[in-house]
């Protein structure tokens, strides 16, 4: 679930950016300001409840992977049957097989897209309590340390090329998080929600 952690880390950075800009403006009016930086990806990996959230999303995603795979298996069976029987099929039988394949392929594509959308919404829902805890810890440390801004320095995700390592408070955030109670996570999807894993790639309809 590495992509999920990266996505939630990026979302966290975006939510913190507004607060940081406000703090910068206030500090600029009062005089010089202190800054620090954190690795949000590492923080999200260590956040309380992260393992439980990953387990929830993996379990629910696997359920829908089975549904998608059943459709994919049906497509494979139709394609295999068509290729085997094509030499002896009439024009009408060929068209019927192709239409059947096309309809099932369209259904698979639609379900795939819908499951992806719902899975993203479910990921946001499950990860929200964890993000809230992380956001609060970072904000508390910002206030306690007198920092006007706390920047993100996740490798490969930010434009910060070099910075004083003493400004890195990632370990302090993780230490504080480990002493923080796990947030309550939503264990069941909201009505109508149906999460899904990575999609199954539909195949092209059989042709002569």
One Martini backbone bead per residue (centre of mass of N, CA, C, O) as a GRO file, in nm:
protein
  208
    1UNK     BB    1   0.054   0.065   0.016
    2UNK     BB    2   0.246   0.298  -0.080
    3UNK     BB    3   0.056   0.490  -0.242
    4UNK     BB    4  -0.126   0.560  -0.006
    5UNK     BB    5   0.089   0.694   0.171
    6UNK     BB    6   0.169   0.909  -0.033
    7UNK     BB    7  -0.109   1.040  -0.065
    8UNK     BB    8  -0.150   1.115   0.238
    9UNK     BB    9   0.103   1.284   0.261
   10UNK     BB   10   0.027   1.494   0.050
   11UNK     BB   11  -0.235   1.582   0.186
   12UNK     BB   12  -0.098   1.680   0.441
   13UNK     BB   13   0.077   1.898   0.315
   14UNK     BB   14  -0.154   2.069   0.199
   15UNK     BB   15  -0.291   2.126   0.479
   16UNK     BB   16  -0.027   2.265   0.604
   17UNK     BB   17   0.033   2.504   0.413
   18UNK     BB   18  -0.172   2.712   0.507
   19UNK     BB   19  -0.065   2.735   0.797
   20UNK     BB   20   0.223   2.819   0.721
   21UNK     BB   21   0.150   3.084   0.575
   22UNK     BB   22   0.021   3.218   0.817
   23UNK     BB   23   0.269   3.202   1.001
   24UNK     BB   24   0.457   3.364   0.820
   25UNK     BB   25   0.301   3.628   0.825
   26UNK     BB   26   0.310   3.667   1.132
   27UNK     BB   27   0.621   3.656   1.162
   28UNK     BB   28   0.689   3.889   0.969
   29UNK     BB   29   0.557   4.105   1.159
   30UNK     BB   30   0.745   4.027   1.424
   31UNK     BB   31   0.985   3.880   1.267
   32UNK     BB   32   1.181   3.646   1.292
   33UNK     BB   33   1.187   3.298   1.181
   34UNK     BB   34   1.121   2.965   1.229
   35UNK     BB   35   1.228   2.646   1.097
   36UNK     BB   36   1.113   2.327   0.968
   37UNK     BB   37   1.129   1.966   0.902
   38UNK     BB   38   0.968   1.685   0.727
   39UNK     BB   39   0.881   1.336   0.681
   40UNK     BB   40   0.574   1.240   0.589
   41UNK     BB   41   0.608   0.945   0.504
   42UNK     BB   42   0.738   0.846   0.770
   43UNK     BB   43   0.509   0.939   0.952
   44UNK     BB   44   0.278   0.766   0.825
   45UNK     BB   45   0.413   0.492   0.886
   46UNK     BB   46   0.411   0.564   1.219
   47UNK     BB   47   0.126   0.596   1.257
   48UNK     BB   48  -0.139   0.554   1.437
   49UNK     BB   49  -0.327   0.299   1.263
   50UNK     BB   50  -0.196   0.224   0.989
   51UNK     BB   51  -0.214  -0.086   0.990
   52UNK     BB   52  -0.522  -0.100   1.016
   53UNK     BB   53  -0.587   0.058   0.760
   54UNK     BB   54  -0.445  -0.132   0.563
   55UNK     BB   55  -0.610  -0.384   0.634
   56UNK     BB   56  -0.886  -0.276   0.554
   57UNK     BB   57  -0.820  -0.205   0.255
   58UNK     BB   58  -0.719  -0.483   0.170
   59UNK     BB   59  -0.968  -0.651   0.235
   60UNK     BB   60  -1.172  -0.489   0.062
   61UNK     BB   61  -1.015  -0.506  -0.204
   62UNK     BB   62  -1.013  -0.818  -0.235
   63UNK     BB   63  -1.316  -0.857  -0.272
   64UNK     BB   64  -1.320  -0.697  -0.552
   65UNK     BB   65  -1.111  -0.861  -0.701
   66UNK     BB   66  -1.287  -1.108  -0.735
   67UNK     BB   67  -1.503  -0.976  -0.912
   68UNK     BB   68  -1.317  -0.888  -1.141
   69UNK     BB   69  -1.200  -1.172  -1.203
   70UNK     BB   70  -1.461  -1.303  -1.299
   71UNK     BB   71  -1.492  -1.124  -1.547
   72UNK     BB   72  -1.218  -1.192  -1.671
   73UNK     BB   73  -1.270  -1.497  -1.700
   74UNK     BB   74  -1.507  -1.468  -1.895
   75UNK     BB   75  -1.347  -1.332  -2.117
   76UNK     BB   76  -1.142  -1.557  -2.159
   77UNK     BB   77  -1.346  -1.779  -2.234
   78UNK     BB   78  -1.465  -1.642  -2.483
   79UNK     BB   79  -1.202  -1.608  -2.639
   80UNK     BB   80  -1.118  -1.905  -2.649
   81UNK     BB   81  -1.376  -2.012  -2.788
   82UNK     BB   82  -1.358  -1.837  -3.038
   83UNK     BB   83  -1.077  -1.931  -3.144
   84UNK     BB   84  -1.165  -2.234  -3.171
   85UNK     BB   85  -1.455  -2.184  -3.345
   86UNK     BB   86  -1.426  -1.984  -3.585
   87UNK     BB   87  -1.385  -2.167  -3.847
   88UNK     BB   88  -1.706  -2.287  -3.795
   89UNK     BB   89  -1.848  -2.020  -3.795
   90UNK     BB   90  -2.085  -1.816  -3.838
   91UNK     BB   91  -2.159  -1.493  -3.878
   92UNK     BB   92  -2.371  -1.485  -3.651
   93UNK     BB   93  -2.198  -1.623  -3.430
   94UNK     BB   94  -1.972  -1.418  -3.430
   95UNK     BB   95  -2.138  -1.170  -3.354
   96UNK     BB   96  -2.245  -1.279  -3.087
   97UNK     BB   97  -1.967  -1.317  -2.949
   98UNK     BB   98  -1.872  -1.022  -2.979
   99UNK     BB   99  -2.107  -0.891  -2.826
  100UNK     BB  100  -2.063  -1.040  -2.560
  101UNK     BB  101  -1.779  -0.938  -2.511
  102UNK     BB  102  -1.832  -0.631  -2.523
  103UNK     BB  103  -2.033  -0.619  -2.287
  104UNK     BB  104  -1.839  -0.735  -2.070
  105UNK     BB  105  -1.614  -0.528  -2.111
  106UNK     BB  106  -1.782  -0.281  -2.033
  107UNK     BB  107  -1.848  -0.377  -1.747
  108UNK     BB  108  -1.558  -0.392  -1.646
  109UNK     BB  109  -1.480  -0.098  -1.691
  110UNK     BB  110  -1.699   0.028  -1.511
  111UNK     BB  111  -1.623  -0.119  -1.247
  112UNK     BB  112  -1.334  -0.030  -1.232
  113UNK     BB  113  -1.384   0.277  -1.212
  114UNK     BB  114  -1.577   0.271  -0.968
  115UNK     BB  115  -1.386   0.129  -0.767
  116UNK     BB  116  -1.167   0.342  -0.773
  117UNK     BB  117  -1.333   0.576  -0.667
  118UNK     BB  118  -1.426   0.435  -0.401
  119UNK     BB  119  -1.145   0.370  -0.289
  120UNK     BB  120  -1.052   0.660  -0.255
  121UNK     BB  121  -1.277   0.742  -0.062
  122UNK     BB  122  -1.210   0.525   0.151
  123UNK     BB  123  -0.924   0.612   0.207
  124UNK     BB  124  -0.995   0.892   0.313
  125UNK     BB  125  -1.173   0.791   0.546
  126UNK     BB  126  -0.962   0.608   0.698
  127UNK     BB  127  -0.718   0.831   0.708
  128UNK     BB  128  -0.828   1.087   0.852
  129UNK     BB  129  -0.769   1.027   1.158
  130UNK     BB  130  -0.462   1.010   1.118
  131UNK     BB  131  -0.414   1.290   1.002
  132UNK     BB  132  -0.520   1.444   1.246
  133UNK     BB  133  -0.303   1.349   1.443
  134UNK     BB  134  -0.057   1.446   1.287
  135UNK     BB  135  -0.136   1.741   1.263
  136UNK     BB  136  -0.141   1.798   1.569
  137UNK     BB  137   0.150   1.726   1.638
  138UNK     BB  138   0.284   1.929   1.450
  139UNK     BB  139   0.147   2.180   1.568
  140UNK     BB  140   0.249   2.148   1.857
  141UNK     BB  141   0.553   2.161   1.781
  142UNK     BB  142   0.546   2.434   1.654
  143UNK     BB  143   0.461   2.591   1.906
  144UNK     BB  144   0.677   2.487   2.107
  145UNK     BB  145   0.924   2.577   1.900
  146UNK     BB  146   0.852   2.847   1.741
  147UNK     BB  147   0.741   2.790   1.461
  148UNK     BB  148   0.636   2.919   1.155
  149UNK     BB  149   0.753   2.661   0.995
  150UNK     BB  150   0.670   2.339   0.831
  151UNK     BB  151   0.834   2.138   0.618
  152UNK     BB  152   0.865   1.933   0.344
  153UNK     BB  153   1.116   1.635   0.303
  154UNK     BB  154   1.040   1.427   0.092
  155UNK     BB  155   1.178   1.217  -0.102
  156UNK     BB  156   1.090   1.318  -0.430
  157UNK     BB  157   0.854   1.557  -0.335
  158UNK     BB  158   1.059   1.800  -0.311
  159UNK     BB  159   1.249   2.113  -0.367
  160UNK     BB  160   1.441   2.044  -0.143
  161UNK     BB  161   1.790   2.007  -0.147
  162UNK     BB  162   1.888   2.168   0.121
  163UNK     BB  163   1.952   2.115   0.483
  164UNK     BB  164   1.953   2.140   0.807
  165UNK     BB  165   1.939   1.867   1.012
  166UNK     BB  166   1.845   2.026   1.275
  167UNK     BB  167   1.552   2.086   1.138
  168UNK     BB  168   1.476   1.793   1.183
  169UNK     BB  169   1.150   1.663   1.333
  170UNK     BB  170   1.063   1.371   1.274
  171UNK     BB  171   1.138   1.214   1.535
  172UNK     BB  172   0.958   1.385   1.721
  173UNK     BB  173   0.693   1.310   1.589
  174UNK     BB  174   0.713   1.002   1.618
  175UNK     BB  175   0.742   0.998   1.925
  176UNK     BB  176   0.468   1.133   1.979
  177UNK     BB  177   0.293   0.924   1.830
  178UNK     BB  178   0.370   0.672   2.012
  179UNK     BB  179   0.210   0.834   2.260
  180UNK     BB  180  -0.044   0.799   2.089
  181UNK     BB  181  -0.349   0.729   2.039
  182UNK     BB  182  -0.551   0.549   1.864
  183UNK     BB  183  -0.763   0.594   1.627
  184UNK     BB  184  -1.074   0.581   1.512
  185UNK     BB  185  -1.194   0.358   1.272
  186UNK     BB  186  -1.360   0.289   0.991
  187UNK     BB  187  -1.490  -0.047   0.944
  188UNK     BB  188  -1.721   0.059   0.750
  189UNK     BB  189  -1.873   0.133   0.489
  190UNK     BB  190  -2.051   0.339   0.343
  191UNK     BB  191  -2.330   0.368   0.199
  192UNK     BB  192  -2.245   0.253  -0.133
  193UNK     BB  193  -1.967   0.162  -0.072
  194UNK     BB  194  -1.683   0.025  -0.289
  195UNK     BB  195  -1.398  -0.099  -0.270
  196UNK     BB  196  -1.078  -0.113  -0.453
  197UNK     BB  197  -0.833  -0.219  -0.636
  198UNK     BB  198  -0.650  -0.274  -0.868
  199UNK     BB  199  -0.710  -0.302  -1.184
  200UNK     BB  200  -0.844  -0.467  -1.454
  201UNK     BB  201  -0.746  -0.536  -1.775
  202UNK     BB  202  -0.900  -0.513  -2.048
  203UNK     BB  203  -0.989  -0.666  -2.338
  204UNK     BB  204  -1.007  -0.720  -2.657
  205UNK     BB  205  -1.202  -0.791  -2.890
  206UNK     BB  206  -1.276  -1.026  -3.099
  207UNK     BB  207  -1.128  -1.104  -3.419
  208UNK     BB  208  -1.050  -1.205  -3.744
   0.00000   0.00000   0.00000
